[in-house]
Amino acid sequence: MKITEISSKKVEALINEMNENDPVVMLNLVRYNSDALYEDSEKYTTCSGAEAYLKRYATAFNAIAANEGITEIKVKYIGDVKGLLCGREDEQWDAIVLVEYPNLAAFRKITESSEYEAKAEPHRKAALQDWRLIATVSLV
């Protein structure tokens, strides 16, 4: 099943049960569309799903974060998936991305902004065939 939407209700519920000062690392499991599928295809030049996500979406996301005054975001790792050693065969991923935020509220501030909806979200939606976004906190 294709999933590419962030649930604001789930984000809010998680914020309410977490320590508000805890840094959070988001695990992104991504499967790209071979070609980015923009709703407004006249507005954007053709590119791969990977380019739409890693270049266009990431650039827009970082600019929005800066505009919101959130500068402590760190991309910890971006990697190509080479093989599934344990897991469901019907869930195949092209890449994983680990991004650290100062807290979950910072992530929410970015992703619920009107600027995100206008400038970043179109690239994410065009880029991704499927996606899992998992919030984690350090155990040690």
Summary of the structure (lengths in Angstrom):
residues: 140
radius of gyration: 15.1
end to end distance: 34.1
largest distance: 48.4
contacts: 375
relative contact order: 0.31
helix: 36%
strand: 24%
